[in-house]
Amino acid sequence: MSDSLIPDEAKALVGKETVLSTGEITAMTIKRYAMTVGDFNPLYLDEEHARKSRYGSIIAPPNYLGAVVEWGVGPPDHELAKDGRREMPEHALLKAKRSMGGGQEIRFLRPVRAGDSFTVKRKIADIYERPGKQGPLVFIVTDVTFTNQHGEDAVIVRNTSIMR
């Protein structure tokens, strides 16, 4: 019997993609997010100012999609773990039960505007194990791509989770 925290069923998820869709992004949700994170840039809040800018309309702050949209298409509250984490299918397969964020890389490719809608593709890029001070650690790397209604990638997020 292997001591690995990663069973074969979890390893088989590498390369698998889940596709989700969003509703339309609105100026109100952009403004709410900007105010919530304390970013009062008029490009996010002032329609007249934004209309005169090179963007021509209100745009979303850079991390809007990864912070709001990705989590918004997740499970309903009653499906969250007791600590508030969103349980991902690969987490349930692992012998590790505690998780934490291990980093995030975000590539911003084009602005997000009110009226946009997105297809969200989440792919497990890698699952691997490394020794840690208190035992083995599992690293899960996922790529999340947000493609707008014109077929253009707007944001690509690479998330790393660490479990033990």
Order of alpha helices (4+ residues) and beta strands (2+ residues): alpha-beta-alpha-alpha-alpha-alpha-beta-beta-beta-beta
